Amino acid sequence: MTLFAARFRRACALAAFALLVVAAAVHAQTYPSKQVRVLTGYPPGGPTDLIGRVLTEYLTKTLGQSFYLEGKPGAAGVVAGGILANAAPDGNTLYIVGLGLVAVNADLYSDMPYDPAKAFAPITLLVNLPVVLEVNAKLPVNSFKDFVAYAKSGAQLNHGSPGIGTLPHLAAELFKARIGFSSAHVAYKGTGPFANGMMGGEVQWSFDVTNTAITMLKGGYVKLLGITSPERYPGFPDTPTFVELGMPDFVFTTWFGLVAPAKTPQAVIDRLHDAIAKGWQDANVVAPLRTAGLDPTTTTPEETAKIFAADRARWGAVVRENHIKAE
């Protein structure tokens, strides 16, 4: 190859790269140019319904195109995730994803059809949810110390969760191992049936996200004994943290975040992130979330990716160590 030919090919490559950069920038400036589908992968009645309504209403007003919510429940979010993984990477299909799909399902399902770490482009977290230890109101305990003594006395106990591999399930397994007692797990199919089982006394204790717990607490169905946030949660100021209860490493939250298909242009990711970060600073926008016991938050795409990776390492280990598999 002559020197001229080599230089010509290099110039063509640089020109092609420049065109790609310009095209991505133009796409971001015009994005969205048509309506945007926002997927949820969980049964009705859970927090993603509310998060999705708040998010789509805000983005529709802010970005000038219709953002609409589409529920695709099934296999703990795997079905909706598969739709996202196969969608065009143009920002016109998004997914409100939970910790379980990102951090747990790869270890929970032996035939997971895609790797969330490779299939999704993180945009931001949307809400954090501290997790509470709750007991049925009729259980004869009134404190964390009471419950530990009761559980270790050999009492017959059942604990519930919204499903196998959900954070309430994994938190309970971790807690049982740390404290040292036996309890049978009852896996319900979603938040609604789980709450009914807890209120009706079919299960005596559980770990639960704050937005479900607050409803049952107000109804007098449960007592709260501890919370996994690093500091006392404003919604439950009388509930001690596990740090206060002598378990300083029992600190975690669950969360929901927004993702796009992998290879979505960074400029589109940034446009969505910046719009949400601005809106989430508006108390009026996020008021419905706070009222429901959710803690609105945002993170940069880079921070979100690190959170995804850290939680996958932590909770994936719990799944493997306890030999938990989806039924």
LINTA-V570690 format. One record per residue. RES is the residue in one small letter. PHI is phi in degrees with one decimal (none if undefined). OMEGA is omega in degrees with one decimal (* if undefined). Layout:
{{RES,PHI,OMEGA} {RES,PHI,OMEGA}}
This chain:
{{m,none,-179.7} {t,-73.0,178.1} {l,-60.4,-179.8} {f,-63.9,-178.5} {a,-63.2,179.8} {a,-62.7,179.2} {r,-65.5,-179.8} {f,-64.3,-179.8} {r,-64.6,179.2} {r,-64.4,179.1} {a,-63.8,178.3} {c,-64.6,179.1} {a,-63.1,178.7} {l,-63.6,179.5} {a,-65.0,178.7} {a,-64.1,178.4} {f,-63.1,179.7} {a,-61.9,178.5} {l,-65.1,177.5} {l,-63.3,179.1} {v,-61.8,-179.8} {v,-63.9,-179.7} {a,-63.1,178.8} {a,-63.7,179.8} {a,-64.7,178.9} {v,-64.5,179.2} {h,-60.4,-179.8} {a,-64.8,-179.2} {q,-67.6,-178.4} {t,-96.0,-178.3} {y,-75.9,-3.6} {p,-88.6,179.6} {s,-100.9,175.3} {k,-150.7,-176.3} {q,-62.5,-174.6} {v,-117.3,178.5} {r,-90.4,177.6} {v,-115.1,-175.3} {l,-84.0,164.0} {t,-125.5,-174.1} {g,-119.4,-172.4} {y,-126.7,-178.0} {p,-61.2,177.4} {p,-58.7,177.2} {g,100.3,178.8} {g,-90.6,-176.0} {p,-66.8,-177.4} {t,-65.6,176.6} {d,-60.6,-178.4} {l,-67.9,178.7} {i,-56.9,-178.6} {g,-63.3,179.5} {r,-65.0,179.6} {v,-63.5,-177.0} {l,-65.8,-176.2} {t,-67.4,177.7} {e,-63.0,-179.0} {y,-67.0,-177.7} {l,-66.6,177.0} {t,-61.5,179.7} {k,-69.2,-171.6} {t,-84.6,-172.2} {l,-103.4,167.6} {g,81.1,173.5} {q,-132.6,-178.6} {s,-77.3,168.7} {f,-104.6,-176.1} {y,-127.5,-175.1} {l,-93.5,178.7} {e,-135.5,-179.2} {g,-84.7,176.1} {k,-133.7,-176.7} {p,-69.4,177.0} {g,146.5,175.2} {a,54.1,175.8} {a,54.8,176.7} {g,92.5,-176.4} {v,-65.1,-177.9} {v,-62.1,179.5} {a,-63.0,178.2} {g,-62.6,177.3} {g,-66.0,176.3} {i,-62.6,179.2} {l,-64.7,-177.4} {a,-59.4,-178.2} {n,-99.1,-179.8} {a,-79.9,177.1} {a,-63.4,-178.5} {p,-82.1,-176.0} {d,-121.4,-179.9} {g,84.5,-177.9} {n,-93.6,169.0} {t,-132.1,-179.9} {l,-126.4,-176.4} {y,-145.1,171.7} {i,-85.2,-169.7} {v,-104.0,177.2} {g,-102.5,-180.0} {l,-54.6,-174.7} {g,-57.0,-177.4} {l,-66.3,-175.9} {v,-75.8,-168.1} {a,-106.7,-170.5} {v,-120.7,-165.9} {n,-63.6,178.8} {a,-62.4,176.8} {d,-92.3,-176.7} {l,-79.2,-177.3} {y,-106.9,179.8} {s,-75.7,-177.4} {d,-119.0,178.7} {m,-54.8,-172.0} {p,-78.2,179.6} {y,-156.7,177.9} {d,-104.0,-179.0} {p,-55.1,-179.4} {a,-64.4,-179.1} {k,-104.3,-173.2} {a,-88.3,-173.8} {f,-114.0,171.4} {a,-107.1,-178.5} {p,-64.9,176.8} {i,-113.0,-179.5} {t,-168.5,162.0} {l,-72.8,179.1} {l,-114.2,177.6} {v,-144.6,167.0} {n,-107.3,176.4} {l,-132.7,169.8} {p,-58.9,-176.8} {v,-114.6,-177.6} {v,-112.6,168.1} {l,-90.5,-177.9} {e,-126.2,175.2} {v,-128.8,175.2} {n,-59.0,-174.4} {a,-60.2,-178.2} {k,-86.9,179.1} {l,-68.4,-173.4} {p,-79.0,175.5} {v,-138.3,-179.1} {n,-130.2,-179.4} {s,-151.8,176.6} {f,-59.0,-179.9} {k,-61.3,177.9} {d,-59.6,-175.8} {f,-66.2,179.2} {v,-59.9,179.1} {a,-63.3,-179.9} {y,-64.3,-178.5} {a,-64.5,-177.3} {k,-80.5,178.8} {s,-79.1,-178.3} {g,95.6,178.6} {a,-61.3,178.6} {q,-76.9,-174.9} {l,-129.7,168.3} {n,-120.1,172.8} {h,-127.0,-173.8} {g,-119.2,174.4} {s,-156.0,176.9} {p,-72.6,178.2} {g,161.5,179.4} {i,-62.9,177.5} {g,84.5,174.4} {t,-71.7,-178.0} {l,-61.1,175.6} {p,-56.5,176.7} {h,-65.4,-176.5} {l,-66.5,178.5} {a,-62.2,179.6} {a,-66.3,178.6} {e,-64.9,178.2} {l,-63.7,-178.8} {f,-66.0,179.4} {k,-57.9,-179.3} {a,-65.7,-179.0} {r,-69.8,-176.5} {i,-82.5,178.5} {g,90.8,175.3} {f,-151.3,-177.9} {s,-106.8,177.2} {s,-161.6,-178.9} {a,-88.2,-179.3} {h,-87.5,173.2} {v,-111.9,-178.8} {a,-95.6,177.7} {y,-90.1,179.8} {k,-101.5,177.0} {g,112.8,-175.3} {t,-66.7,-177.8} {g,-60.9,177.8} {p,-60.8,177.4} {f,-62.2,179.9} {a,-61.4,178.9} {n,-63.4,178.8} {g,-66.2,179.3} {m,-70.1,-178.5} {m,-68.3,-177.7} {g,-82.7,177.2} {g,86.1,176.2} {e,-63.8,171.0} {v,-120.3,-173.6} {q,-96.2,-178.3} {w,-155.0,177.9} {s,-169.0,161.4} {f,-97.6,-171.5} {d,-149.3,175.5} {v,-77.4,-170.1} {t,-62.7,-174.2} {n,-70.4,174.7} {t,-77.6,-177.6} {a,-62.1,-175.1} {i,-64.0,179.0} {t,-68.0,-179.3} {m,-70.2,178.2} {l,-64.8,179.7} {k,-62.3,179.9} {g,-83.7,179.0} {g,77.1,-175.9} {y,-91.4,-176.3} {v,-136.3,169.4} {k,-118.3,-179.7} {l,-99.3,-175.2} {l,-113.5,-179.0} {g,-170.4,-179.6} {i,-138.8,-171.6} {t,-89.0,177.5} {s,-72.5,-178.3} {p,-66.6,177.6} {e,-129.9,179.7} {r,-57.5,-175.8} {y,-87.1,-177.1} {p,-55.7,-180.0} {g,-71.4,180.0} {f,-132.8,-172.5} {p,-64.5,-178.7} {d,-93.0,-178.0} {t,-94.9,-177.1} {p,-71.4,174.8} {t,-79.6,176.2} {f,-68.2,172.8} {v,-60.8,177.9} {e,-63.9,-176.1} {l,-87.3,175.9} {g,91.4,177.4} {m,-124.4,-170.8} {p,-65.8,179.1} {d,-95.3,178.6} {f,-92.6,-175.6} {v,-126.6,179.2} {f,-168.4,171.9} {t,-134.4,164.0} {t,-101.7,-172.9} {w,-157.8,167.6} {f,-128.0,-178.7} {g,-138.1,-179.1} {l,-113.9,178.5} {v,-131.6,174.9} {a,-121.4,175.1} {p,-63.6,174.3} {a,-55.0,179.5} {k,74.6,169.8} {t,-62.6,-177.7} {p,-53.2,-178.1} {q,-58.8,179.9} {a,-63.8,177.0} {v,-71.2,176.5} {i,-55.7,-177.9} {d,-65.3,179.8} {r,-64.1,178.0} {l,-65.9,-179.7} {h,-59.2,-176.1} {d,-63.5,179.6} {a,-64.7,-178.6} {i,-68.2,179.9} {a,-59.1,178.7} {k,-69.2,-177.8} {g,-66.1,-177.8} {w,-71.6,173.6} {q,-85.8,-179.0} {d,-89.2,-176.5} {a,-59.4,-179.1} {n,-69.7,-179.8} {v,-65.6,-173.1} {v,-93.9,-178.7} {a,-54.6,179.1} {p,-61.5,179.3} {l,-68.8,-179.5} {r,-64.3,179.5} {t,-60.0,-178.7} {a,-85.0,178.5} {g,88.7,177.6} {l,-97.0,-178.5} {d,-109.6,-177.9} {p,-62.1,179.2} {t,-154.6,170.8} {t,-135.0,176.9} {t,-139.6,175.8} {t,-69.0,176.0} {p,-55.2,-180.0} {e,-68.6,177.1} {e,-63.3,-179.9} {t,-61.9,179.2} {a,-61.0,179.3} {k,-67.0,177.7} {i,-64.0,177.8} {f,-56.2,-176.4} {a,-66.5,-178.4} {a,-65.8,-179.7} {d,-71.7,176.3} {r,-64.5,178.7} {a,-65.0,-175.8} {r,-69.3,-172.0} {w,-82.1,173.3} {g,-61.0,178.2} {a,-64.3,178.7} {v,-63.6,178.7} {v,-61.0,-177.1} {r,-67.2,-176.5} {e,-66.4,-179.5} {n,-100.0,176.6} {h,53.9,-178.9} {i,-86.4,177.6} {k,-135.5,176.7} {a,-64.8,179.5} {e,-84.1,*}}
